[in-house]
């Protein structure tokens, strides 16, 4: 006689992939809102800049915050004027980038992280 095979115990399937816990969902929504805000700030800073059409297209095509981080040097170069308007737009761009990437521009410390 052969022993009868038992049915495998299977955990119930989650039919809502990506839903996660409420805290996870809130964190994803907050990250998405921060990204959209950063994207809008970049577009606002480049709005009236002549010759910045390529940059505006790149900002619109960005899918992740790191895409905008990589465009920061060309954006600051495009906003290189010394008049008050350019300074305000550079400040807007800098503050927006700092809101999403707060630790990247901080000076290096001699203290080690535990």
N, C-alpha and C positions, 0 to 999 in steps of 0.2 A: 504494500500500500504506500502510496505517496502522500506525504502530508499536504493538506490543502493550503494554497497560498492565501495569506491574509491580505486584504486590501491595504495599501500603504496609507498611512495617516498623512494627510495633506493639509497644510494650513490654508485657511480661506483666502481666496484671491482678492486683491485690492483692485476693484474695477474703476478706481479714480486715480490713475497714475499721476504723480506729480502734485497731488493735493496736499499731502503731508499733514503735519500737525498745525493747529491754528497759529502757533508762534512762528513756524517756518513760513507759512503763507504770508503773515504780516511782514516778516523780514524781507521776503522776495518782493512784496509790493512796495515797501519802503525803498529798497535798492532800485527798483524800476523807476519810482518817482524821482529819486535823486538823479538818475541817469537822464531822464527826460528833462529835468530842470537844468542840468549841465548842458545838454544839447541846445536847449532854447537860449541859454545865456551865451553860448558860443555863436549861435546864429545872430543874436541881437548885437553882439560885439562886432561881428563882421558885416552887419546889415548895410551900412552906408559906405563901406570901404570899396573904392574903385579897384578893379583888377583882382578881387578876391572871390570871383565866381567859382574857381576850382576848389577853393577851401570850403565854400558854402556847400558845394556838391559833396565833398568828402565828409563834412559834418553831418549832412542829411543821411548819408549812407552808413554812418557809424552804427554798429550793432551792439557794442559793449563800451563801457567807460574807458577801457584801455585804448580803444581806437581814438578817442578824443585826447587822451593823454599823449599819444604819439604825434598828434597834430599840433601840440602846444607851441613848439618852436616856430613852425610856419605861421601860426596865428599871431604870435607876438611879433614876428618880423613884419607881418602885414600891418600891424597896429603900431608901427615904429615912430609915428609922428610925435612931435613935442608939444603940440597944442593941447588945450584943456580937454577937448573932446576925445582925442586919442588916449590921454592919460586916464580918463574916466572909463573908457572901454577896456583898456588893459587891466585896470583895477577890478572891473566886473568879471573879466575872464579869470584873473588870478584868484579872486574870492570863490568863484564857482568851482575851479579846479581844486582849491583847498578844501572845499566842503565835501568833495567826493574822495580826494586823496590827501587826508590831513597830515600824514606822517612823512610824506615823501620829500618835502622841502625843508624838513627840520634839520638843524645841524647835527652832525655826528657827535655822539657822546663817548667818553672813555669808560662809561659804566656798562657792565655786562648785564644782560637780561637773565633773570633766574628762571 
